[in-house]
């Protein structure tokens, strides 16, 4: 199947002169709104974890808290991504500092380290290949491998591999940042223990180690796996970058506007997320746009060989 690559879209946009100006979508008010958005997301999670146990039995509170933590982790990963493209605030120094303090600290990963690997991902014309650090570890070539990969996510094996991967790519002078971030986490553990809220970080870290890697895997599969016309799924060297226009609940749980316009993002990675919505072109090309995430994931799975 012929795939309209994001590079083709970028070339067409430049030729037509339809690419918006970055500065129009990253003014001071946008930076303030971004920072306030993150702070509200922190406050909502803290409020839930502190207040909900007063009103809900534990067998209801715990699963709902896993969902709440997963939503928060999804949001923080998207803000790290936005900061990696220098689009949290206009000033680059403040961009990196605020991204690290407000979002990157949750993943023990400075934005500079993520930026280096993520820009290597953007440099690729095809994904799920050995030199694409964002997707190489997500490649599966059969349904059996797909199921085993999910098991690795839910048992914490994937997150351990990720920490090793980013650790190997981190400059040696980043150790001070990591020590500081670890100190923040230890302080939070001590504070919650003192307040009798130790269950909160336990739920959060358990979710981060298990359900978040699964969410990330499924998110990337929808974004980058090519669906061939013969019904097969193409992972290795897939040229697809797919926009997902899901319903409201999908944007809350799985992919918000900061990452849902993924085809347009790969075409114009310098643009803040607010600029991308206006670039979406209605199309029946399933490798450029989908409105049904789970139907796309079913096609991805069914398009893999049954054995392996």
C-alpha distance (Angstrom), angle and dihedral (degrees) to the residues before:
residue distance angle dihedral
X1 . . .
X2 3.78 . .
X3 3.79 110.0 .
X4 3.78 124.0 -155.3
X5 3.78 98.3 -132.2
X6 3.78 122.3 -148.8
X7 3.81 87.5 -116.9
X8 3.79 90.1 59.8
X9 3.80 89.1 49.7
X10 3.81 90.8 49.9
X11 3.80 92.5 50.6
X12 3.81 91.2 48.2
X13 3.80 91.8 49.4
X14 3.77 92.8 50.9
X15 3.79 91.3 47.2
X16 3.80 92.1 51.4
X17 3.79 93.7 42.0
X18 3.82 92.2 -126.4
X19 3.81 98.5 128.6
X20 3.83 109.3 115.3
X21 3.77 123.3 -132.7
X22 3.80 113.2 -96.0
X23 3.80 93.1 -141.8
X24 3.81 90.9 60.8
X25 3.80 89.4 64.9
X26 3.80 99.8 37.6
X27 3.77 105.0 53.9
X28 3.79 123.0 139.0
X29 3.80 92.1 -89.1
X30 3.80 90.7 55.2
X31 3.80 91.5 52.3
X32 3.80 91.5 49.0
X33 3.81 90.5 48.5
X34 3.83 90.8 50.4
X35 3.81 93.4 51.3
X36 3.80 92.3 45.6
X37 3.81 89.4 49.0
X38 3.80 90.6 56.3
X39 3.79 92.7 46.5
X40 3.81 91.1 50.8
X41 3.81 90.1 50.7
X42 3.81 89.9 52.7
X43 3.79 91.3 47.6
X44 3.80 93.4 49.5
X45 3.80 92.2 51.7
X46 3.80 93.2 46.9
X47 3.79 90.7 46.8
X48 3.79 91.5 51.4
X49 3.82 95.2 47.4
X50 3.81 92.9 47.0
X51 3.80 101.8 40.0
X52 3.80 106.5 29.1
X53 3.85 95.7 70.8
X54 3.80 88.3 62.2
X55 3.79 91.0 62.8
X56 3.80 106.7 26.8
X57 3.81 133.6 60.2
X58 3.80 114.0 -115.6
X59 3.80 94.3 -111.0
X60 3.82 87.3 61.3
X61 3.79 98.0 34.5
X62 3.81 97.2 53.9
X63 3.83 99.4 54.4
X64 3.79 91.6 42.1
X65 3.81 89.2 49.0
X66 3.80 90.4 52.9
X67 3.80 87.9 55.6
X68 3.82 91.1 46.8
X69 3.81 91.8 50.2
X70 3.79 91.0 46.7
X71 3.80 91.2 52.6
X72 3.80 89.6 50.3
X73 3.81 92.5 48.7
X74 3.79 90.9 47.8
X75 3.79 89.3 51.7
X76 3.82 94.4 47.1
X77 3.81 91.8 49.4
X78 3.80 89.4 52.9
X79 3.81 91.8 50.2
X80 3.81 90.2 50.0
X81 3.79 86.9 52.1
X82 3.80 91.4 49.4
X83 3.80 90.3 48.4
X84 3.79 91.3 48.3
X85 3.81 87.1 62.0
X86 3.83 90.2 48.8
X87 3.79 90.2 -111.7
X88 3.80 104.1 120.7
X89 3.82 93.1 83.0
X90 3.79 130.1 -7.5
X91 3.80 97.8 -113.9
X92 3.80 107.4 79.2
X93 3.79 96.7 -149.4
X94 3.80 91.9 50.4
X95 3.80 89.5 42.0
X96 3.78 92.0 60.8
X97 3.79 95.2 40.3
X98 3.81 94.0 50.0
X99 3.81 93.2 43.0
X100 3.80 90.6 52.8
X101 3.80 96.2 45.4
X102 3.79 98.5 40.6
X103 3.82 103.1 34.3
X104 3.80 116.3 0.0
X105 3.79 93.3 58.5
X106 3.82 90.0 70.4
X107 3.81 90.1 62.5
X108 3.82 96.6 38.6
X109 3.79 86.5 -122.3
X110 3.82 127.7 121.2
X111 3.78 114.1 -137.4
X112 3.82 91.9 -121.6
X113 3.80 90.2 64.1
X114 3.79 93.2 47.6
X115 3.81 91.1 45.5
X116 3.81 92.2 57.6
X117 3.80 93.2 53.5
X118 3.79 95.0 38.4
X119 3.80 94.7 51.7
X120 3.81 87.7 52.3
X121 3.82 86.1 56.6
X122 3.81 90.7 52.4
X123 3.79 90.7 50.4
X124 3.81 91.4 62.3
X125 3.78 124.2 94.4
X126 3.82 90.6 -160.7
X127 3.80 130.7 34.4
X128 3.81 138.8 -143.6
X129 3.80 90.0 47.2
X130 3.82 127.5 130.9
X131 3.80 95.8 -103.1
X132 3.82 95.8 49.2
X133 3.82 102.5 90.2
X134 3.81 94.3 -168.9
X135 3.80 97.0 56.6
X136 3.81 110.1 15.5
X137 3.82 93.4 91.5
X138 3.83 90.8 50.4
X139 3.80 97.3 58.5
X140 3.81 115.6 122.2
X141 3.79 125.7 173.2
X142 3.81 102.8 -170.1
X143 3.79 141.2 29.7
X144 3.78 89.6 -106.7
X145 3.78 91.3 55.8
X146 3.80 89.2 47.3
X147 3.80 91.5 55.3
X148 3.81 92.9 44.7
X149 3.79 90.2 49.8
X150 3.82 90.3 54.6
X151 3.81 89.3 49.7
X152 3.82 89.2 52.0
X153 3.80 89.6 51.7
X154 3.79 94.4 50.3
X155 3.82 93.8 46.4
X156 3.81 94.8 51.5
X157 3.79 96.4 -110.2
X158 3.80 94.5 117.6
X159 3.81 94.8 52.8
X160 3.82 90.2 50.6
X161 3.79 90.4 53.4
X162 3.79 89.5 48.6
X163 3.80 93.3 52.6
X164 3.80 89.6 50.4
X165 3.79 91.2 47.5
X166 3.79 94.9 52.3
X167 3.79 91.0 40.3
X168 3.79 91.1 57.4
X169 3.80 91.2 50.3
X170 3.81 96.2 45.4
X171 3.81 118.2 106.6
X172 3.78 112.7 -116.6
X173 3.79 91.6 -117.3
X174 3.81 89.7 64.0
X175 3.79 92.2 74.6
X176 3.81 91.5 91.1
X177 3.79 90.3 57.1
X178 3.79 91.8 49.5
X179 3.81 91.8 48.6
X180 3.80 89.3 51.4
X181 3.81 91.9 48.3
X182 3.80 90.7 48.6
X183 3.79 89.0 50.8
X184 3.81 88.9 54.9
X185 3.79 90.9 53.5
X186 3.80 92.9 46.8
X187 3.80 89.8 49.1
X188 3.80 90.4 51.8
X189 3.80 90.0 50.5
X190 3.79 90.9 50.5
X191 3.81 92.5 46.8
X192 3.79 94.5 48.7
X193 3.82 90.5 46.8
X194 3.81 90.0 52.2
X195 3.82 91.2 48.0
X196 3.79 93.7 46.0
X197 3.80 91.9 -113.3
X198 3.80 100.1 112.6
X199 3.80 89.9 127.9
X200 3.84 88.4 71.1
X201 3.83 99.1 66.2
X202 3.81 90.6 37.5
X203 3.81 90.5 58.6
X204 3.80 91.6 42.0
X205 3.81 96.3 50.4
X206 3.80 92.9 42.3
X207 3.80 89.6 53.3
X208 3.81 91.7 46.4
X209 3.80 91.2 52.0
X210 3.80 96.8 47.4
X211 3.79 120.8 13.5
X212 3.80 97.5 33.9
X213 3.85 94.2 59.9
X214 3.81 88.0 51.1
X215 3.80 91.9 50.2
X216 3.79 90.2 49.0
X217 3.80 91.9 49.3
X218 3.81 93.5 51.6
X219 3.80 91.1 44.2
X220 3.81 92.1 54.0
X221 3.81 92.7 45.9
X222 3.79 91.0 56.2
X223 3.79 90.4 45.5
X224 3.80 99.8 47.8
X225 3.83 116.9 14.2
X226 3.81 113.3 106.0
X227 3.81 117.4 -133.3
X228 3.80 107.3 -148.0
X229 3.81 123.1 -147.0
X230 3.82 90.4 -114.8
X231 3.80 90.9 60.4
X232 3.80 97.3 -102.7
X233 3.79 125.3 127.3
X234 3.75 120.5 -126.6
X235 3.77 117.5 -153.2
X236 3.79 107.9 154.7
X237 3.80 111.5 75.9
X238 3.81 91.4 -5.8
X239 3.83 110.1 172.1
X240 3.81 94.4 -159.9
X241 3.79 126.5 121.8
X242 3.80 107.9 175.8
X243 3.79 131.5 -164.4
X244 3.82 115.8 -142.1
X245 3.79 118.1 -153.3
X246 3.77 98.7 -173.9
X247 3.81 129.4 168.4
X248 3.80 123.0 -85.5
X249 3.81 96.0 -89.0
X250 3.81 90.8 51.4
X251 3.81 90.3 53.8
X252 3.80 89.7 52.6
X253 3.79 98.0 45.9
X254 3.77 106.4 27.5
X255 3.81 119.2 14.5
X256 3.78 126.6 0.8
X257 3.83 126.1 -161.9
X258 3.81 87.8 -84.4
X259 3.82 89.6 75.1
X260 3.79 107.9 9.7
X261 3.83 95.3 87.5
X262 3.78 89.4 65.6
X263 3.79 100.5 148.5
X264 3.79 90.3 53.5
X265 3.79 91.1 43.7
X266 3.79 92.2 57.0
X267 3.78 90.2 46.4
X268 3.81 92.9 50.8
X269 3.82 107.5 17.6
X270 3.80 92.9 166.3
X271 3.81 92.5 65.6
X272 3.83 123.2 94.7
X273 3.78 114.6 -117.2
X274 3.81 92.3 -105.5
X275 3.81 89.9 65.7
X276 3.81 95.2 54.1
X277 3.80 102.0 67.3
X278 3.81 91.8 69.3
X279 3.80 90.7 53.8
X280 3.82 95.9 58.5
X281 3.80 111.1 115.3
X282 3.84 118.7 -156.7
X283 3.79 108.0 -117.8
X284 3.80 143.4 155.6
X285 3.81 90.4 -136.8
X286 3.80 102.4 120.7
X287 3.79 90.4 -160.4
X288 3.77 92.6 57.4
X289 3.80 103.3 39.3
X290 3.78 138.7 10.5
X291 3.78 132.7 177.9
X292 3.80 93.9 -170.2
X293 3.81 113.7 64.6
X294 3.79 97.8 178.0
X295 3.79 93.7 45.4
X296 3.81 87.4 52.5
X297 3.80 91.3 49.9
X298 3.82 90.7 50.2
X299 3.80 89.3 53.1
X300 3.80 90.3 48.6
X301 3.81 91.1 52.8
X302 3.80 96.5 42.4
X303 3.78 90.4 47.7
X304 3.80 91.5 63.6
X305 3.82 122.7 89.8
X306 3.81 111.8 -93.8
X307 3.79 96.2 -129.6
X308 3.82 132.6 55.0
